[in-house]
Every structure is written in structure tokens, then in C-alpha cells.
Amino acid sequence: MGLTSQSLEYTVIVLAVLCVAATVRFWPRLSRRGVGAVLGRLGAILVTQVSIVCALALAVNTNFEFYGNWDELLGNNDKAPVSVSQGGGQYASVGNMKAGLVQPAGPQGLDRVSGLPKGPANRVGKVESVRIVGRRTRAINPGFVYLPPQYFQQQFRRQRFPVMVVISGYPGGIMNLAQHLQVPQNAGRLIAQGRMQPTVIVMVRPTIAPPRDTECVDVPGGPQAETFFTKDLPDAMKSAYRVGHDPSAWGAFGYSSGGTCSLQLAMRNPKAYTSAVSLSGDYAIKDDLTTGSLFGPGPTGAQREREHDLLWRLKNLPTPQISALVASSRKGEADYGETMKFIHAAKSPMTVDSIILPQGSHQFATWRREVGPALEWQSQQLTFPQDTQAVAPQRKPGAGAAGKGGAPGPGRQTGPSKAPTASDDKGRRRVEAERPRG
């Protein structure tokens, strides 16, 4: 049974219940005097406690995905070179790591996700369960890949698609993106409604060395998380799927720690990602008990930490040419003040849009309100790569500039409300979301 399988979780829970019941049933017999009775009581307590702890640990791991399989738990990750053939899920085992690795994986919880597309892939799209292996970092990150219906349609057979790299919070995992945030379900709905261009979405967790929180940072002498997200993951996706090769076709998207990663990746690596969405993310990275030392000791480590402070970067370093969307709430979100500082610090050529709710909190109920408008917004930022031999996708009248298929024209509202969009001479744009879409 897989580490995150429901059958294992339910089996251990049943065993824990049986242990408790057996302890209650036989405790009177164990209450007698004597060494044997004492040892029996200690054994009953130990077995009951261990079974309960195992059941709780499995339930927590299944929900947050600290470990995706037994090999990760035991530290026996397979590093054998396995590559893929291009074409969306047609895998081939070859000894070639030139373009990175994408491996087919078990369900990884995908079988428990509700609302996923059912039917022919060329009508409803498809979600694949994979493992992404870093050619440089050798890191293995589980992922779900959403392929839109157009990916399988004849008229798009030579077409490359834009990509969103959607990153979960920490602790958390890809199940949270698929089940609680419903990223593929929302994307399919928006694409069907013509509000989002056909996009390949890869859903991953932020850490490459669980249970350590690597925060998308290249740790000196440790996990190279930034390299994985900016080099290994794009290379792997480009080798396995028909996706755009230019940075303008790539965007990062995340909530909580994943939002922090998204902003960091785009601002530090505009040649990898040209847009970022951050739902309740932070604007600086600090060491804590879950991260350990991310930057190293001494003045060099202090400088590395400073460079991961985005407000410091906006003040002291050249501004990257990217677009960003940040989301927070006036009441209930601790990052509201820093979010407003970030918005006001942004300057050309960078643009920043925002979704500001009047009230919210650091939880999925808030992020579910924001995810639809945020997906739609990022779709507007990404170019739709056009193969010279492909049939051009049809855009509705009034669509945005050429190269951003399906993107709305200037001044279109982003976010759940009807609030107007404002802009200023620093290239900032603000969108306030007062209520969710119906």
C-alpha cells in the first residue's frame, strides 16, 4: 500500500481503534498484582499509544504530503536516469538526462480529488500524476500536470502552450492545490468560458528536501531549490510537453509559502518567469525551525538574506521587467501592511496588480475566492507561443495584444469586484476585490 493511500490510512486507523478497544476490554485482567500484569499494562499502553500516533501521523502526512512515498520516508530516492518522449504523457525509459526528467507516478492522491475532468481528453483536458527529477539538483518533486483540451486537439497538434508553475504552501502538497484550491478545476472552467487561454499547469510543493522548508532558496552546501525551480523544472517540462520555451510564456503562482516563492523566483530570475502571483505570501525570507540555516554564516550569509528581501531589492537593485499580482486582506491577514509597502515600492518596468479583500484570513476559504481571478489575470500576462507550422488559435473580438491570446484589452477588471483599476507613473496598478464572483 502506498504511503499516502487511503487504504493504508484507514487500515491503521482501524488497528488503532481495535487496540484501544482491546485495552479497555482486557484492562481488568491486567490490573492484578505481579510482574506479568505490570508488563501487560505497560505493553497495552505502549501499543495503544504507538497505534494512535501512527494513525495521526499518516493522516497528517496524507493531508500535507511531507513524504509522498515510502522511498522518500526512508531516504531511498531512485536517481536512475529516466527521460520522456515529447507528446504529453508518452513516456520512454532512456538513459539520457540532457533535458531533465519527468517520470510517471502513482495516483499520489489524485484518485481522491473531486471535480477533475472526466471524459475524452480532447474535450475536457487531463491531469497527470508525475515525479519531476532535477538534472542539476537531482531533487525529486511530486507533481500534477494539467493539460487543457486544446493540447489534444488536431488543430493545435504543433502548438506550444504557456505554462503556470503553481506552488503550494508549506507544510502542504500538491493535493492541497488540486483538492482544496481546485486549480485544475478552475482552469478548466475558465478556459471553457473563454476567460483564460489554454495553459499547461504544473502543480508542485515548495520544498525539494522534505520535511525541511527550503523556501525556494539555493542553500550553501545544501538543497538547491532555486536552481530546481528556475532551471530543472522548466527543462523537464520542455522535454516532456509541448510548452513555450520563451520566458514570456512562463509564470509562477502560489499561496502562502508558495506565493513567497513565486515572487522570489520571478524577481530574482526574470529570464525564467516573467509574471508572478502571490496569495498571502511574504516579501522576505527568514530562517526558522523548519528552514534551518538557508543563507550560511557571516557577512556573506547576511548579504544573501538581504537579497531575498524583496523590499530591499526594489530599493537597492535594478527593477526586473515582470508583472506581479499580490493578494491580501485589510482585516485578518498579517501581511497586509507589507503588501501595501510592496505595491507602493514597485516602479517601472515592473507592474504590480493587487486583490485586496476587506476581510479574510490565512486559509483556503480566502484563497478560493482569489484563485479564479488570479488564474485569469496570469493568463493575460503570458504569451501564447506560436509555432510557424501551427494553426493560430482563434481569439474573440476585443482580445488583448498579439501574442497574448485571449487576453482582454487595457483596463479590464481583475478580481471579484467592480472596483476601477488605477495606475500611476511608477507602473503600479491596484485592483480591490470587495466580494467574490457569483
N, C-alpha and C positions, 0 to 999 in steps of 0.2 A: 504493500500500500504506500502511496506517495506521502511525503511529509505533510503536505497541505491538503490531502484528500479528505473529503467528508467522511468516508468510511472509517479511516483511522481515528479521526476526531470523535465520531460517535462511539466507536468501539472502546476507546479509552474512557470516555465519559461513563459508559455503561459499566465498565470494570470498576471505576471509582465509586459509583453508586452501590454496586454489589459489595465492595469492600466495606463501605460504611454500614450497609445493612447487616453484613456478616458480623462486624464488630459489635453492633447493638445486640444482635441475636445471641452471640456466644459470650458476651461480657460477664454475665452472672457466673458462668463456669470458670472464667479466668480470675474471678475476684477472691478465689481461695488463697490460703497461705501456701508458701512453699516456693522454691526456686523456679520450678516449672511454670507455675501460674504467673509469677512476676515476668519471666521471659516471654510468656504468651501475651501478656498485656503490652509489653514493650514492642513485641513484633506486630501486634494488631495496630497499635498507634502508628508505628513506622510505615507499615504497608498502606494504611489508610491515608496518611499524610502524603506519601510519595504519589499515590494514585491521584489524589486531588490536585497536587502541584503539577503533575504531568498533564492532566486534563486541562487545567488553566493555561499552562504554557503552550499546549497545542492550539487552544482556541485563540490565544493572543497572537501566536505566530501565523496562524491561518489568516487572521484579520489584517495584521500589519506586515507580514512577509519579511521578517528578519532573515529567515532562511527559506529558500524556495524548494530545496530537495535535501535528501539525506547526505549527498556528497558535500554540499555547502556546510551542513551542520558539522560533518566530520572532517572538513578541510581537505576532501579528496576531489578537488575540481579537475575535470578532464581537460587537458590542454592539447589534445591531439588536433592537428590542423585539418579542419573540415570547412570547405568553402561551398558556395552555392552557384547554381546557374541562374542567369538573369531570366525574369519572367514571372515573378510573383508566386513563390511557393514551390517552384520546381527545383528540388534540392539535389545536389550531387556531392558525393564524398570524394574529394580530390585533395592531394597533398599540396595545396597552394594557398599561401596566406597573403598574396600580393595585395588584394583589395579588401582584406578584413574577412570576418566570419559571421555568418548567420546560420544558426542551427535550428532545426525543428525541435520543439519541446512538447512535453505532455501538456495537458489542459492548463496546469498552473492556476486552477480556479476558474478558468474561462467557462467551464461547464456549469458553474453556479451563478453566472451573471445573467440577469434578466433583461429582456428587451433587445438582445442582439439580433442582427439581421438574419432572417430565415427565408430561404428560397434561393433561386439561381443568383450566382454572384454578379452576373451582368445586369441584374435588376435591383438588387438590394445591397451589393457590396459583400465584403468578407472580413472577418477578424481572424488573424493567425496568431498562434502562440509560438514564440521563438526564444532562443537564447542568443544574445549578441556578444561575441568574443572580440576583445581588442587585439588588433595585430601588434600594436606597440606595447600596450599596457598588460596584455594577457588577462585582463579583467573579464569576468563573465557576468553579464547583467541580463536577467529575465525581461522579456518584453511582450507586449501585444502590438500587432501591426494592423491597423485598419486600412483596407483598400476600398476606395469608392467604387460604385457600379461601373463608372466610365472606364476604370482600369481594365475591365474585362470586355469592353465593347469594341466591336470591329473597327469603328471609325477612329478610335483612339489607340489602335494597336502599336503605332510608332511614337505615341505621345509620351513625354516625360511629365511628371506631376510634381507640384510643390509639396513640401514636407513640413509638418509640425512635429517637433520633438516635445512631447508633453511629459512633465516630470512630477511625480507625486511628492507629497510631504514626507517628513521623517519624524517618528518612525511610520512607515507606511509602505505601500507597494502598489503594483500595477492593478491589483484587484480593486483598490480604492478608486482608481481612475475609471475603471470600467463599470463597477457596480454603483459606487456612491456618487461620483461626479458624472458618470454616464457620458464620457467623452465620445465614444463611437456612436452611441445612440443619438446624441445631439448633433454630431457632424452629419450623420445620415439624413436626419430630418432637415437640417439647414440646406444641405446640397439638393435634396428633393424639392425644396421650396424655392430654389434659385437664389438663396441669400448667402451662399458660400460656394466658392469654386471647388471642383473636385480636388481633393487633397489626400495625400498619404499621411497617416498619423502613426507615429511610433510612440508607444507609452512605456516609460521606464521609471525606475525608482532612482532617487538622487545619490545613493551610496553605491560604491563599487566594491566595498570591503566590509559587508555586514558582519557584526552589528555596529561597527564603527560608523559614525556620521562623517562622511568625507567632504560634505558641503561643496562638491564640485571644485575642489582645490587640488593642485599638484603639491602633495606633501613632500618636503625634502626627505629623501630616503624612504618614502612610504608610497601609498597608493597615488597614482597619477590620474585623479578624477577629471581634471580639466582637459587633459590630453584625450581621455576616453571620449568625452562629450564633444570635443571640437574636432577631433581627427578620426579616432577609431570608429565611432558610431556613424558619422557621415560616410566614411569609406565603406563600411559594412552594408549600409542601406543602398549605396550607389551600386554595389556589386550584386545585390540580390533583387533589386526592384527598379522599375523604370521611373526614376526620380531625377529632378533637376540637379545639375552639377554646379550651377552658379549660386553664390551666397544669397542672392536676391530671392531665391526660391525656398530659402530655409528660415524657419522661425522657431524660437524656443518659447515654451508655455509651461506654467506651473503654479501650484498653490503652496502657501506656507514655505517650507524649505525649498520646494521645487520652484516657487516664484523667485526666491532669493537666487537660486542657481540660474534661472532664466536671464535675469538682469545681468548677473555677473558674466555669464557666457557671452551675451551679445555685446556688452560694453567693453569687455576685455578682448573679444575676438570678433570684430565686425566683419572679418573676412570669412567667418564660419556661419554667423547668424546675423541677419540684418533687421530682425524685429524680435521683441520680447514681450511676453505677457506675464505679469506678476500679480497674483491674487493673494493679498495679505502677506507678501514677502517682506524680508528685512533688507536694509540697504548697507549693511556692514556685516562681516563675518568675524565672530569671536570664538576663542577656544572655550570649551566647557567639558563636562564629564563625558559626554557622548562623542566628542570630536577628538579628544586628546590634543596634542600639540600639532596644529596644522601648518604652522609657518616656520618653526625652528627657533633656536635661541638667538639672543644678542641683537645687535643693530640690524643685521640682515633680515632676521625674522620680523623685527618691528616694521621694517620697510615693506616686507611682503604683506603684512597685515594691513598696513596703511593703504596699499594698492588695492585691497579688497574692500575698502570703504568707498562706496560709490559717490557720496557727497564730496569726499576729499578728491576723488578723481575728477569730478565736474569742475572743481575749483582750481586744481593744480595741473591737470593734464589736458591734452587736446581732446575735444569732444568728438566722439565717434559719430559717423553718419548712419544712425539707426533710428527706428521708431519703437516706442515703448508704450505699453498700456499698463497702468498701475491701478489697483482696486483696494479700497479701504472703506471704513465706516466712521462717521463722526462720533458715534457713541458705540462702545463695545469693542473697538479694535485698538490695541495698544500702539500700533504702528501709524495711527492717523497723523500725528504730528510730524514724524519723519517722512511720511508720504507727501505731505504738503511742502516740506522743505525740498524734497527731491523734485517735485513739479516746478517749483519756483527757481531751482538752481539750473534746470535744463536750459540749454541755449543751442542755437543753430550751429551745425547742421542736424542736430538731434531734435526729434519731436517727441513729446510726451502727451498722451491722452490719459484720461482717468475715468474710473467709475467710482463715485463716492456715494455710498448709501447713507441715509440719515441715521440708521441704526443697524447693527449687525454684530457678528462675533466670529471668533476664530474656529469655525466649524463648517461642515458640509452644507448645512441649511443655507448659510450665506453664500458659499461658493457656487451652489447650484443655481442661485439667482444670477450669478455673474458669468457662468461658463458659456451660455449661449451667445450673449452679446460679445464676449471676449473672443470666441471662435470666429464669429462673423467679422470682428474687427481685424483679427490677424490675417484672415483670408484676403482682406483688402490690401494688406501690405505686401503679400507675396506675389511674385511674378509667376505666370503660368508658362513654363519653358516650352518653346515651340520647335519641334523637330522639322527640318526643312522638307521632309517627305511626308509629314503627317497632315491629316485633315484638321484645319483650325477649328477649335471649339466655338460654337455659336454663343454670342453674348447678346443679352437683351438690350434694346434701345435704352440709352441713358447710362450704360455701364461706364466704368472708370476708364482711365488712360490705357492706351495699348500696352500689353504686357502684363496687366493685372486683371486677367479675365474675370468678369463678373463683379469687379469692384465697383461700388457706387461712386457717383460723381462727387465733387467737392461739397462739403457742408452737410453730408449725410450724418444723421444722428447715430452715435454709438452708445449703447447702454439701454437699460429698461425704461427710461422715462422720455418725455418730450422736451427736456431741457435743451436750450440752444447751445451750439458749440461756439466757444470763444477762442480767439487766438491773439498772440501778441508778437512783438518784434523779436522775442527770443525763440520763436519756433515752438512755443508750448501751445497745446490745445487741451481744454478741460471739458469733460463731459460728466455731468452729475446724474446719477441714477437714483430716482426717488422711489420707484416701485418696480416690481418685476413685470416682465411681459406676461400677458394673459396666458 
